[in-house]
Amino acid sequence: MRRLLVVVLVALSACQKAPPPRTDWMIHSRLVFLSADLKTERPPLAQSQFRLSFPFIAGDIYGAPTTGDFFNPALGPDYRFDIDLNHGHPALLKSLEPTQFSVSYLHIQPADARVARLAPMTLQADGIEPVGRTEWLDGDSGRTLMLLYLDRPAAISGGKYAIRAPASGYFWVGLMGDTYTVVPRPAHLLLAVTPTVPAP
């Protein structure tokens, strides 16, 4: 009887479906080329002149990417594109690292919470050099944004940062007043490419 029960339970678990994709993990955006003021549009590069890359910075919110590119969105004629975070999520979970901020005043609680930042890049079509600085932009407010993943309820604090995630998931972060905090999902999300400013 016990063996039969085990067989039934195994069969039931095999029939359980994976959770449906989360619609709030879909990104709908448009690539734009802007001047350094993030307001004045520049003529876009031809799509044959660049490629997009979407790696993550794991264990920090600044610095060089630590993962490969988990997404390969197709650009439409109007430079619109979609990213399904559901698709790359299993690979991201495998790539998470202990949080070690490169900025000394940043702290995370609980200390074992893990963070990653999606770090889009616009690169040469046949090379690895960036063609400009690439960052998310709220098309309505003009606010620059970061997309962070936190693997549990957590808070990142220190300096101008007061980021509080009530659960695990992806969160948009931007400057509200003089504080970086979680902001509502932007209604008109842009991915802005601006000229690379030479180092002084």
C-alpha positions in Angstrom: 0.0 0.0 0.0 2.8 2.4 0.9 4.6 1.6 -2.4 1.3 2.4 -4.3 1.0 5.7 -2.5 4.6 6.6 -3.4 3.9 5.8 -7.0 0.7 8.0 -7.0 2.6 10.9 -5.4 5.4 10.7 -8.0 2.8 10.6 -10.8 1.0 13.6 -9.4 4.2 15.6 -9.0 5.2 14.8 -12.6 1.8 16.1 -13.8 2.3 19.5 -12.0 2.9 22.2 -14.5 5.6 24.8 -14.2 4.3 28.2 -13.1 3.1 30.4 -15.9 5.4 33.1 -17.1 5.0 36.4 -15.2 3.7 39.1 -17.4 5.4 41.8 -15.2 8.7 40.3 -16.2 8.2 41.3 -19.8 10.1 44.4 -20.9 8.8 46.5 -23.8 11.2 49.2 -24.8 12.6 51.3 -27.7 16.3 52.0 -28.4 17.0 55.7 -28.8 20.2 57.7 -29.5 20.4 60.8 -27.4 22.9 63.6 -26.7 24.6 63.7 -23.4 21.7 65.8 -21.9 19.4 62.7 -22.4 16.9 65.0 -24.1 18.1 65.8 -27.6 17.7 62.9 -30.1 20.6 62.1 -32.4 20.3 60.3 -35.7 20.3 56.6 -34.9 23.1 54.3 -36.1 22.0 51.8 -38.7 21.1 48.4 -37.2 24.0 46.9 -39.1 26.5 49.1 -37.2 25.9 47.8 -33.6 24.6 45.0 -31.5 22.8 44.9 -28.2 24.0 42.9 -25.2 22.2 42.3 -21.9 24.5 40.8 -19.3 24.1 41.1 -15.5 26.3 42.4 -12.8 25.9 39.8 -10.1 26.7 40.6 -6.5 26.8 44.4 -7.0 25.0 47.2 -8.8 28.1 48.8 -10.3 31.1 47.5 -12.1 31.7 45.2 -15.0 29.2 42.5 -16.1 29.8 39.1 -14.6 27.5 37.0 -16.8 27.1 36.3 -20.5 24.2 37.7 -22.5 21.0 35.9 -21.6 18.8 37.6 -24.2 18.8 38.2 -27.9 15.9 40.6 -28.7 15.2 41.4 -32.3 15.0 45.1 -33.1 12.0 46.2 -35.1 12.2 48.8 -37.9 11.3 51.5 -35.3 14.0 50.1 -32.9 11.4 48.7 -30.6 12.3 45.4 -28.8 11.0 43.1 -26.1 12.8 41.1 -23.4 11.3 38.2 -21.5 13.0 38.1 -18.2 11.3 34.7 -17.6 13.4 33.3 -20.3 16.8 34.2 -18.8 15.7 33.8 -15.1 17.0 30.2 -14.6 20.4 31.2 -15.9 20.5 34.3 -13.7 19.7 32.2 -10.6 22.7 30.0 -11.4 24.9 33.0 -11.8 24.1 34.8 -8.6 27.0 35.6 -6.3 27.4 36.8 -2.7 26.8 40.5 -2.5 30.0 42.5 -2.2 29.4 46.1 -3.1 32.3 47.9 -4.7 31.0 51.2 -3.1 32.0 51.0 0.6 29.0 52.8 2.0 26.4 50.5 0.5 25.0 47.7 2.7 22.4 45.0 2.2 20.1 43.4 4.7 19.9 40.6 5.3 23.6 40.2 4.6 23.1 36.9 2.7 20.6 38.5 0.2 21.9 38.5 -3.4 21.5 41.2 -5.9 22.1 41.5 -9.7 21.7 44.4 -12.1 20.8 44.0 -15.8 23.5 46.0 -17.5 22.6 46.6 -21.2 25.4 47.5 -23.6 25.5 48.8 -27.2 28.6 47.4 -28.8 30.3 47.5 -32.2 28.6 45.1 -34.6 31.8 43.1 -35.1 33.7 44.1 -31.9 33.5 44.4 -28.2 33.9 48.2 -27.8 30.8 50.2 -26.8 29.4 52.7 -29.2 28.2 54.8 -26.3 26.8 54.7 -22.8 23.7 52.7 -22.5 21.1 53.1 -19.8 17.4 52.7 -19.1 15.3 55.9 -19.2 11.8 56.7 -18.2 10.4 58.3 -21.3 7.8 60.3 -19.3 9.9 61.7 -16.5 13.4 61.6 -18.1 14.6 59.7 -15.1 17.5 57.2 -15.6 16.7 53.8 -14.2 18.4 50.6 -13.0 16.7 47.1 -13.2 17.7 45.1 -10.2 17.0 41.5 -9.2 16.9 40.6 -5.5 16.5 37.0 -4.5 14.5 37.7 -1.3 13.0 40.6 0.6 15.9 42.9 1.2 17.0 46.5 1.7 20.0 48.2 0.1 21.0 51.4 2.1 23.8 53.9 2.5 24.4 57.4 1.2 21.6 58.3 -1.2 20.3 54.7 -1.4 17.1 53.5 0.2 16.1 50.5 -1.9 13.5 48.2 -0.3 12.3 45.0 -2.0 9.2 43.5 -0.3 9.8 40.1 -2.1 12.1 38.4 -4.5 11.9 39.7 -8.0 12.9 42.4 -10.5 12.6 46.1 -9.4 13.1 49.4 -11.2 15.2 51.8 -9.2 15.5 55.5 -9.9 16.3 58.8 -8.2 13.3 60.2 -6.3 14.3 63.6 -5.0 17.8 62.9 -3.8 17.3 59.2 -3.0 17.6 56.1 -5.1 14.6 54.0 -4.4 12.2 51.5 -6.0 10.0 53.3 -8.5 6.8 52.2 -10.4 7.2 50.3 -13.6 7.7 52.9 -16.3 4.8 53.3 -18.8 7.2 54.3 -21.6 10.6 52.7 -21.2 13.5 53.7 -23.4 17.0 52.3 -23.7 19.1 55.4 -24.4 22.5 55.4 -26.0 24.5 58.5 -25.4 28.1 59.5 -26.5 30.8 58.1 -24.3 32.3 60.9 -22.3 36.2 60.8 -22.4 37.7 60.4 -19.0 39.3 63.7 -17.7 
